[in-house]
Amino acid sequence: MRAVILAAGAGSRIRPHFKEPKPLIKLLGLSLLERSILTLRECGISDFVIITGCAEKEIMASLGDGGKYKVDITYLHNPEWEKGNGVSAAAFKKISRPQEKFILTMADHVYSLETVKAFVQAAAGIGHEEILLAADKRLDRVWDLPEATKIQSEGQRALRLGKALSEYDAVDCGLFIGTEALLQALSEAVNRQRYNLTDAVNLLASQGRVKLFPVEADWVDADDLASLRQAEKILLKAALPDKDGLISRTINRKFSLPATKVLSKTAITPNQVTFISFLAALAAAACFILQQPLPGGLLAQLASIIDGIDGEIARLKFLKSSYGSLFDSILDRYADFLIVTGMAWSWFAKIESPAVLLISAAALAGLPMSMLLKEKYHTLTGKVYLPGQDDGFLELLPANRDGRLFIIMLGGVLNWIPAALVVLAAITHLQAVGRLIRLRKLL
């Protein structure tokens, strides 16, 4: 399936605030057009048609043939782009294929990846004589509702669309599964001198041929500065993983997300952030060895916060990789080992007792158990282990990495290193045994 992206307009409401054309305005490190392409690429789309108009040269110079994004890009120029977006969409008919289904979207609309994935999957259920339109019925969640294109619907079908509708129950999200039916309607609307995409969709809606796809996640039409800021909030929220532990959700992300918002606009890579987190952990271990528990504890918590930034940037900028995941996992294990070894060194230097060695060894042995169990579960089932969903009461144990580093931070700040090591030894093994019991029923 090909994707058709409309990027022909001038963006008059937002253009005065930026030097670049609207489709090339940066949003958390990626232009709006890049973000549309990469989102669709994650959904299995690799063939793109970009309809250009006012900023044809700038867009072509920025994106090239798509090779750097591992996609193919074809450009279609619409010299009559000022008439309306319906004329731009109709330009695709020149190169359309018989009975072709295609994704049609706008360069300036921002959606969550999950929304677009579900929408692409729904294309299989659409006939060639109808179209699918993403619609949001959560009217209280729609950004800038007065400017949105409203939909009056009945069941799963649109009856009428328009910005000035007085009676409506949904909003057009600007995401379509197009077919020959849409291209024919676009041609008919243009022949009637009706140049907006909504005009063509209304022709199909009057015949009951516009099926609605319910959107259940936030999205935005980034049409001005306020909506661009809203788009940032939506994307940052979507960058949070479902597998977060309790400490990450309640504490760490409050610091990591603002940092990610800044760092995503730079050239720093997720692997570089991972290495910085490792260096912070190394410094924490050195502080414990040098009998400086306060900075050691604070640096351990800093390493924990930074450890969340690499994943956030990877998800925001579509930089996730298998090697990056492996690199992060290995450095985390080394970091944990070094920090706890530093704490054990500090304790043993004061009390040369076999008990210190036994407790420290137990803590070290328990450190990798959380990750080991989750990875093994994923290998056996193909599912991601989600502590918030799968742990039950065990989620209250701070035995995931974010919780362990938080305990280390408290042990350093309060100078309770022995207590911290005892707690680490106890909770890591308690969690491992508890998960083994819970997973026996699932496996």
MOTAMO-V412402 format. One record per backbone hydrogen bond with DSSP energy under -1.0 kcal/mol. CO is the residue of the C=O (numbers start at 1). NH is the residue of the N-H. If there is no record, write none. Layout:
[[CO/NH] [CO/NH]]
This chain:
[[2/103] [3/49] [4/105] [5/51] [6/107] [8/54] [11/15] [14/17] [15/18] [21/24] [22/25] [23/33] [25/32] [27/30] [30/27] [31/35] [32/36] [33/37] [34/38] [35/39] [36/40] [37/41] [38/42] [40/45] [41/44] [46/72] [47/3] [48/74] [49/5] [50/76] [51/7] [52/78] [53/56] [55/59] [56/60] [57/61] [58/62] [59/63] [60/64] [63/66] [65/73] [66/69] [66/71] [67/70] [72/48] [74/50] [76/52] [78/81] [80/83] [84/88] [85/89] [86/90] [89/92] [90/93] [91/94] [92/95] [97/100] [102/178] [103/4] [104/176] [105/6] [106/109] [108/222] [110/220] [112/116] [113/117] [114/118] [115/119] [116/120] [117/121] [118/122] [120/123] [121/124] [122/125] [123/126] [127/130] [128/181] [131/211] [132/177] [133/213] [134/173] [135/215] [136/171] [137/139] [138/141] [144/147] [145/148] [149/172] [150/162] [151/169] [151/170] [152/159] [152/160] [154/157] [156/212] [157/154] [160/152] [162/150] [170/151] [171/136] [175/134] [176/104] [177/132] [178/102] [179/183] [180/184] [181/185] [182/186] [183/187] [184/188] [185/189] [186/190] [187/191] [188/192] [189/194] [190/193] [195/86] [195/87] [196/200] [197/201] [198/202] [199/203] [200/204] [201/205] [202/206] [204/207] [204/209] [205/208] [209/131] [210/158] [211/133] [213/135] [220/110] [221/223] [224/228] [225/229] [226/230] [227/231] [228/232] [229/233] [230/234] [231/235] [232/236] [233/237] [234/238] [237/240] [241/244] [245/249] [246/250] [247/251] [247/252] [248/253] [251/254] [252/255] [252/256] [253/257] [255/259] [256/260] [257/261] [258/262] [259/263] [260/264] [262/265] [263/266] [269/273] [270/274] [271/275] [272/276] [273/277] [274/278] [275/279] [276/280] [277/281] [278/282] [279/283] [280/284] [281/285] [282/286] [283/287] [284/288] [285/289] [286/290] [287/292] [288/291] [292/296] [293/297] [294/298] [295/299] [296/300] [297/301] [298/302] [299/303] [300/304] [301/305] [302/306] [303/307] [305/308] [306/310] [308/312] [309/313] [310/314] [311/315] [312/316] [313/317] [314/319] [321/325] [322/326] [323/327] [324/328] [325/329] [326/330] [327/331] [328/332] [329/333] [330/334] [331/335] [332/336] [333/337] [334/338] [335/339] [336/340] [337/341] [338/342] [339/343] [340/344] [341/345] [342/346] [343/347] [344/348] [345/349] [347/351] [351/353] [353/357] [354/358] [355/359] [356/360] [357/361] [358/362] [359/363] [360/364] [361/365] [362/366] [363/367] [366/369] [368/372] [369/373] [370/374] [371/375] [372/376] [373/377] [374/378] [375/379] [376/380] [377/381] [378/382] [386/389] [386/390] [387/391] [391/394] [392/395] [393/396] [394/397] [397/399] [400/404] [401/405] [402/406] [403/407] [404/408] [405/409] [406/410] [407/411] [408/412] [409/413] [410/414] [411/416] [416/420] [417/421] [418/422] [419/423] [420/424] [421/425] [422/426] [423/427] [424/428] [425/429] [426/430] [427/431] [428/432] [429/433] [430/434] [431/435] [432/436] [433/437] [434/438] [435/439] [439/443]]
